[in-house]
Amino acid sequence: MIGMRSFWAALPTEGRWLLSTVAIHTLGRGLTLPFTVIYLHEVRGFDLGLSGALMGLIAVSGFVATGPGGSLTDRYGARVILLGGLVAMIAGNLVLAFATSPSVAAGALVLIGINFGVSWPAFNALIASVVSGDLRQTYFGVNFALVNLGIGVGGTLGGLYVDVADPGTFTAIFVADAASGLVPAALLLGPLRHVRGAAERPDDATGSTYREILRQPAVRWLTGLTFVGVFVGYGQFEAGFPGYARQVAEVSTRTIGIAFAVNTAVIVVLQFFVLSRIRGRRRTRVMMVMGVVWALSWLLVGAAGLVPGTAVAAAGMLAFMAVFAFGETLMQPTIPAISNDLAADHTRGRYNALNAAAFQGGAIAGPVIAGLLLDHDLPQVYVGLMVLGCLSICTMAGALERRISATVNGVTVDDARAMTPTERA
């Protein structure tokens, strides 16, 4: 079992630098994430439908930028692409802070989305270039916990500070979000300036294009699993879960806010314990457990809808977020680790881009389907679809397991040596 102290000691210097600034940078994102649509609608006076459409630009532009971002990462290195993404993010937040027209706000949100699209594959590629072996899975998990900590603290501080009657408070949080980008930029220009985050393409290398990578059955199953996982998970956080909570379970907005706080707290508290328990175990089996856990969490949502407006309904929604968060601690270390262990050094950007595109695709499709089902008064169908999606993750993980090696699947070297040739396959 690996502890926090031994994990930190085992990290190379570059890995420690990367990890040390994650919570600070994401705190800025947390300041603005829950309040952007409120800012557009209640402060700048855009109608709610337009505000929602503008918010969608972040996901769409991020999705479009992901593919080029992965290719550019492999060609020029993760560090350069991350710096470009940070410039886009800083500019987008500064423009949005003073945007008074929909067109200006749209341009700002596109810049923010481009940052998400290019930074995700680049950041994961940079991690994989400085951290290897069993340590890489642990790193992805700890990084996820710190991201949630930063966003959770930022969201709490933002909620206490912003006031729709004082537009200057919203301007301040967007400027603060922009300023938070200076922290990783300084890191990349200073201590990590020598880390390129890419490898030279061998002369005899094949399978480097997106089409060639997607021809691999393991990549297709992993991409599909990621899409479904996000569709039934994060894709429901902005529309499906809050919509069901208000319209069907009839809980207060305060309860919804507390539910998200519970989600963050469970992840921060449990992530390292979970990492110690799953180390050396097959990652696909971990995802199967995650699928079952998430299915149970959605059944709690369904049960809450049977007793609307009661304390039991409120408790059910809180329990959903707690159980779902436990599943998140199983997902976040495993999928990025499999993706990066499948990739060659010179294709790491593209592999991470495919994973990011699947994530963003699920985040785009999730709210659309949730909105349609809840708008047509089909809450039982909605919950049933979520449970079915969660259980399908188990099937897809089983199919993936048959198509990757034991070492890619997270089995330690010593355990892999003890296996028969059939078990290793």
N, C-alpha and C positions, 0 to 999 in steps of 0.2 A: 504494500500500500504506500503510495507516495503522498507526502504531506506538502503543505505550502512552502515550508522552509526548504525542503529538499528539491522541490520543483524550481524554486527561484535560484537555488545554487546550481542546478543543472543547466539553466538557461545560458546561452552565450550572451555576451554583452549586448549585441544588437537586439536580441530578443527581449532583454530587460528594458532597453530604451523604448522599444515599440509598445510594450505592455504598460509602462509606467505613465503614459499620457492618455490612455484610452478613455478613462472615466472623465478626465478634464475636458477632452474634446467633445465627447458625447453629451456632457452636461449642457453645452451650448445648444445642441440639437433638441434636448429635452425641454429647454426653455420655450422653444417655438412650436414644437410638434403638435401639442394638443390645442394650440391657440391660433394657428394660422387661418383656419376657416372662420373662426370668430372674428379675427382681425379683418379679413376681407369683407365679411358680411356686416358686422356691427360697427366697425370703426371706419372702413372706407366706403360703406354704403352700397356695395354690390349685392344684387339679389341672391338669395340662397342657392338657386339653381346654377347661376353663373359662378358663384364661389366654389361650389362642388366641382364644376367642370374645370375651373382653374386648378384646383387641387389635383385633379386627375392628370394634369400636365406633368407633374413630377414623376408619376409612375410610367407614363407613356414615353416621355423623353428619356428616362432612365433605361427603359426596355430597349429603345432604339439605339442608345449609345453603348449598350453592353457588348454587342458583337465587335464593333470597331475597337472598343476599349481593350478587349482581350487580345486582339491581334496586335494592337499597338504596344501592349505590355510585353508580349513575346519579342517584338521587334526592337523596342527602345529601352525596355526595362521598366519594372514596376515603380521605381522611385520617381522617374520623370513623369509618368502618367499620374501618379498620386499628386504630385505638385501641380500639374495642370488641372486636376479635379478640384483641388483646394482653391485655386485661383477662381474657378467657376463658382464654387460654393460661396466664397467670400463676396465676390461681386454680386451674386444673386441675392444674398441676404441684405447687403447694403442698398441695392436698388429697391428691394421689396419693402424695406423699412420706410422709404419715402414715396412709394408708389401711390398715386391718387387716381390712376385710370386703369381699366382692365388690361389694356394692351401692354402697359409697362409692367404690371404685375405678372402677366403671362410670360413676358421675356425673362423676368427674374426667376419664376418658378421653373422654367425650362433650364436655366443655368443650374439651379439646385438639382434638378433631375439628372442632368448630364453628369454632375459630380457623383451621384449615386451609381449611375450606370458604369462609369469608368473606374471608380475607386474600389468597388467591391472586388472584381477580379484582380485588380492590381494589388490591393492590400493582402488578400489571401495568398497571392503569388509571392509577395514579399515575405510574409510569415514563413511560407514553405521553403523559401530560399535560405533562411537563417536558422530554422528549427526543423529537426528531422527525427525520424524514428517514432518511438512511443510518446516522446515528449510533444510531438506535433498535435496529437489528439487532445492532450491535456491543455495545451496552449489555446486551441480553438475554444474549448469549454470555458477556461478562465477569462478569455477575451470576451466571450458572450456575457458572462456574469458582470464584468466591468461595464460593458455597454449598457446593460439594463440598469446597473447602479447609477451611471451617469445620467441616463435619460429619466430615470425615476426621480432622482434628486432635482434635476433640472425642471421637470414638470411640476414638482411640488413647489419649488421656489418661484416658478413662473406664475402658478396659480395664486400664490400669496401676493405677488407684486402687481400683475397687470390689472388694469381697470378700464373698462370700455368707455367710461366717462373721461378718461385722460389718454388720448391717443399717443402722447409721448411715452407712456409706459410700454406700449407695443413697439414703438420705434427703438426703444432701449434694448428690448430683448432680441430683436433681429440684429442690431449692431453687436450685441454681446455674442450671439451665435457666430457672426462673421469673425469676431475677435478670437473665438475659440479655435478657429482654423489656423491661426498663427502659431499655435503650440506644435501641432504635428509638422507644419511647414518648417519651423525652426529646427525640429528634430531631423528632418530629411536634408536640410541644408547644412546642418552641423554634424552631430555625431554619426549620422547614417549616410553622409555624403558619398562614402566609398561603396555603399551597398547598391548594386545595380538592380538586383531582383530579376535577372533574366540570364539565360545561358545561350551560348552560340549554337546555332543549328548545325548538327553534324552534316557532312557532305552526303552521307548515305541515308539520311533520315527520311522516313516516309510517315504518312498519317498525320500531317501537320495542319491540314485544312479542316474547317468545321465539318465539311461533308465527310471527310475521311474519319474524323473522330467519331461522328455520329453513326458510322457504320458498325462501330463496336457495340455488340449487344449489351455489355455491362454499362456503357455510357448511356444508352437509351433507357435502360431500366432505372438507372440512378436519376436521370433527368426527369422521367415520368414520376418517380417516387417523390422527388423534390416538389414538383408541381402540385401533386395531390396533397402532400403534407402542408404546403402553404395555403392551398385552397381551403382546406378544412380547419386551418389554424390561423395564421396571421392575416389571411385574407378576410377573416370574419371580425377582426378586432375593430375596424373603423365603421362598419355598417351592420353586419349580421348580428353580432353579439349585442351592441347597444340598441339596435332596432328591436330585437326579440325581447330584450330586457324591459324596454319601455312599453311596447305595444302588447306583448303577450304576457310576460311575467308581471308587468305593471309595477316595477320597482323604481325607486327615486333615482335622480341623476347623482345624488350623493352616494348611493349604493354602488352605482356604476364606477364612480371615481375611486371608491374604496377597493372595488374589485381589481382595478388595474394596479393599485398600490400593493394589494395582496400578491398579485402575479409577480411583480418585481421583487418583493421581499422573499418569496419562496425560491426564486431563481438564485438570488444572491446567497441565501442561506444554504441551499442544498447543492449548488453546482459542484463545489469541490468534493463533497462527500460522494456524489454520484460518479464523478471522474475516478475516484479511488476504487469504486466498486466495479466499474466497467472496463478498467484497464486490463488488457490482455484477453478480453472476451470478444467474440465475433460481433462486429459492428452491426451486421444485419439482424442478429438476434436481439440486440439492443433496440433496433428500430421496430422489431415485432412487438416488443414490450411497450414501446412508445405508442404504437397503433392501438393496442388494447387499452392503455391508460387514457388516451384521448377519446376513445369510444365511450368509456365510462364517464368521462367528463361531460360529453355531450348528452348522455342520458340524464345527468344531473340537471342540465339545462331544460330538457324535455319535462322532467318532473317538476321543475320550478314553474313551468307554464301551466301546469294542472291546478295550481293553487295561487292564482294571480293576486297581487296586492297584499300578500301576507308576509309575515316574518319568515315563514318557511321558504317562500319564493326568494326573498332577499338572501337567505342563508344558502339556498341552492346556487344562486349566481356567484356568490363569493366562493363557494366550494368548487364550482366549475373552474374559476381562475386559479385556485390553488392546485387542483389536480392537473389541470392543463399545464401549468408552469413546471410541474414535475416532469411531464412528458417533454417539455422544451429542453430541460437539462439533459435528456437522453438524445435528442435530435441534433442539437447544435455542435457537439464535439465530433459526431460520427460522420455526417454527410460531407462536410468539408474535408475531413481526413481521408475518406475514401476517394474523393475526387482528386486530391493532390497526390495520393499514392498511386493512382492510376496513370497520372500524367508523367510525361518525360519532362526534364528540366526546361527544354526549349518550347514546350507546348503548355506550360502551366497556366499562362494567361488565358488561353482559349478554353481549357477545361473549366477554370473558375468562371469564365464568362458564360458558358453553357449552364452551369449551376445557378449563376445569378439570374440569367434570363428565365429559367424555370421558376425561380423564386418570384421574380417580378410578374411573370405571367399568371401565377396563382394569386398574387396580390391584386391583380387587375380583375381577374375573372371572379374571385370570391365575392366582392361587394355587389357585382352585377347580378349574379345568381341569387344571392341572399335578398337583394332588393326586390327582384321579381317575385320570388316565392312569398315573402312577407307582405308585399303590396297586394298580392292576390289572396291573402288570408289563408295561407297554407303552412302554418307553423309546424304541423306534424311532419309534413313532407320535408320541410327544411331540416328539422332535427334528424329525420331518418336518413336524408342524403349525407349529412355530416357523419353520422355513425357508420354508414356504408363506406364512405370515403376513408375513414380511419381504419376500418377492418381490411380494406383493400391494400393499405400500406403493408400489412402483414404478408399478404400474398406477393406483393411486388418485392418486398425484402427477401422473401424466399427465392424468388426467381433471380434476383441479383446475386444472392449467395452462391448459386450454382455457376455463376459466370465470372467470379473473381477468385484470385488466389487467397489462401489463408492469411498470408502476410498483409495483403491489401485489406483484408477483412479485419485487421487489428489483432491477429494472433501473434503473440510474442515469438521471437526467434527461437527461444528454447522450446516452447510448446510446439512450434512448427516442426522442429527437428524430431520431436517425439512422435509425430503423426506418420501414418502410412502415406504412401504416394497418393492414394485415392482421397484421403482426408485433406491433403494439401491442395488438391485440384479445385 
